[in-house]
């Protein structure tokens, strides 16, 4: 692979701008950095979208899950910021299989920039004999757990590293006789592009009790969980500590999600 990789150093804006130039020249480029540094490359990412260039951005260390580097390096508002750019496709996969499917979707889309938002911490690979088929990733969001044909009492909508947390909460609720559904919302943009029938099959309008689970701010979530829905995530900057302690500190835990689900059900 000699000559195929360019080392830009701490120059995210120049890196993304160069990728736009490569794309305009007929080469399919990708670039990578920490997600928090998307602040520095956002003007170039915006131009990728304006010019309909299929540049692939691989942005890692995507939340408080990066741990000890602390709040300066922990993205909190960045998912909302990237999702706010028209034409950008943001993917936040929850396991290795969703990463593969996200790459497949991104590479097949030559007219929109794609942002793959990935963790620092390791995540489990989900047992697809137990959970929903990973091909649902191509539709942006899909039912991961819970009977897709039965009406749930509450819907847990999660992304990325918070999907395993939502699944643990689902198991807790199931053990208590509460019918919950877990939706993996890999890409809001792809999900929103599906027809109403599909969107309603994943998020049935009859179920008003909903919980959003994402280690970022709430902005942009109300269209899925409603203005009265519960949100388990961030409302402040992070802190410096091992990531397990941070998730406990900020309440992004299976117990926290299960409690939010019960509050949402009780509020209906």
Long-range contacts (C-beta under 8 A, 24 or more apart in sequence): 12-37, 12-38, 12-40, 12-41, 13-40, 13-41, 13-43, 13-44, 15-41, 15-44, 16-41, 16-44, 16-45, 16-48, 16-55, 16-57, 17-44, 17-47, 19-44, 19-48, 19-55, 20-44, 20-47, 20-48, 20-51, 20-53, 20-55, 23-48, 23-53, 23-54, 23-55, 24-51, 24-53, 28-54, 28-56, 28-107, 28-110, 29-55, 29-56, 30-55, 30-56, 30-57, 30-58, 31-55, 31-56, 31-57, 31-58, 32-57, 32-58, 32-59, 32-60, 33-59, 33-60, 34-59, 34-60, 34-61, 34-66, 34-73, 35-59, 35-60, 35-61, 35-62, 35-63, 35-75, 35-78, 35-117, 36-61, 36-72, 36-73, 36-74, 36-75, 36-78, 38-75, 38-78, 38-81, 38-82, 38-115, 39-78, 39-81, 42-81, 42-82, 42-85, 45-82, 45-85, 45-88, 45-113, 45-115, 46-85, 48-88, 48-113, 49-85, 49-86, 49-87, 49-88, 49-112, 49-113, 50-87, 52-87, 52-111, 52-112, 53-111, 53-113, 54-106, 54-107, 54-109, 54-110, 54-111, 54-112, 54-113, 54-114, 55-113, 55-114, 56-106, 56-107, 56-113, 56-114, 56-116, 57-113, 57-114, 57-115, 57-116, 58-116, 58-118, 59-115, 59-116, 59-117, 59-118, 60-118, 60-119, 60-120, 61-119, 61-120, 62-92, 62-117, 62-118, 62-119, 62-120, 62-160, 62-161, 62-215, 63-119, 63-160, 63-161, 63-215, 63-216, 63-238, 64-215, 64-234, 64-238, 64-239, 64-243, 64-246, 64-247, 64-250, 64-252, 65-119, 65-120, 65-121, 65-161, 65-215, 65-243, 65-246, 65-247, 66-120, 66-121, 66-243, 67-120, 67-121, 67-240, 67-241, 67-242, 67-243, 67-246, 68-240, 68-241, 68-242, 69-240, 70-238, 70-239, 70-240, 71-237, 71-238, 71-239, 71-240, 74-237, 74-238, 75-216, 76-216, 76-217, 76-234, 76-236, 76-237, 76-238, 77-216, 77-217, 77-219, 78-216, 79-117, 79-159, 79-214, 79-216, 79-217, 79-220, 80-216, 80-217, 80-219, 80-220, 82-115, 82-117, 83-188, 83-189, 83-220, 84-220, 87-112, 87-113, 88-112, 88-113, 88-114, 88-115, 88-189, 89-113, 89-114, 89-115, 89-187, 89-189, 89-190, 90-114, 90-115, 90-117, 90-187, 90-188, 90-189, 91-115, 91-116, 91-117, 91-186, 91-187, 92-117, 92-159, 92-160, 92-185, 92-186, 92-187, 92-214, 93-118, 93-137, 93-160, 93-186, 94-123, 94-126, 94-158, 94-159, 94-160, 94-161, 94-162, 94-163, 94-164, 94-184, 94-186, 95-123, 95-124, 95-125, 95-126, 95-163, 96-123, 96-125, 97-125, 97-126, 97-128, 97-134, 98-134, 98-137, 98-184, 98-186, 100-134, 101-134, 101-135, 101-137, 101-138, 101-186, 102-137, 102-186, 102-187, 104-138, 105-137, 105-138, 105-187, 105-190, 117-160, 118-160, 119-160, 119-161, 120-243, 121-161, 121-243, 123-161, 123-164, 124-164, 126-163, 126-164, 126-167, 131-167, 132-184, 136-184, 137-184, 137-186, 137-187, 138-190, 139-190, 139-191, 139-194, 139-198, 140-185, 140-186, 140-187, 140-188, 140-189, 140-190, 140-191, 140-192, 140-193, 140-194, 141-183, 141-184, 141-185, 141-186, 141-187, 141-188, 141-190, 141-191, 141-202, 141-203, 142-183, 142-184, 142-202, 143-181, 143-182, 143-183, 143-202, 144-182, 144-183, 144-184, 145-170, 145-180, 145-181, 145-182, 146-170, 146-179, 146-180, 146-181, 146-182, 147-179, 147-181, 148-181, 148-201, 150-179, 151-179, 151-204, 151-206, 151-207, 152-179, 152-180, 152-181, 152-204, 152-207, 153-178, 153-179, 153-180, 153-207, 153-209, 153-265, 154-178, 154-179, 154-180, 154-181, 154-207, 154-209, 154-210, 154-211, 154-261, 154-264, 154-265, 155-180, 155-181, 155-182, 155-183, 155-203, 155-204, 155-207, 155-209, 155-210, 155-211, 156-180, 156-181, 156-182, 156-183, 156-210, 156-211, 156-213, 156-257, 156-261, 157-183, 157-185, 157-203, 157-210, 157-211, 157-212, 157-213, 157-221, 157-224, 157-225, 158-182, 158-183, 158-184, 158-185, 158-212, 158-213, 158-214, 159-184, 159-185, 159-186, 159-213, 159-214, 160-214, 160-215, 161-215, 162-213, 162-214, 162-215, 162-232, 162-233, 162-252, 163-213, 165-213, 165-247, 165-252, 165-253, 165-254, 165-257, 166-211, 166-213, 166-257, 168-254, 168-257, 169-213, 169-254, 169-255, 169-257, 169-258, 169-261, 171-254, 172-254, 172-255, 172-258, 173-258, 173-261, 178-261, 178-262, 178-265, 180-261, 181-207, 185-224, 188-220, 208-268, 209-261, 209-264, 209-265, 209-267, 209-268, 210-264, 211-257, 211-260, 211-261, 211-264, 213-252, 213-257, 215-247, 215-250, 215-252, 228-267, 229-264, 230-260, 230-261, 230-263, 230-264, 231-260, 232-256, 232-257, 232-260
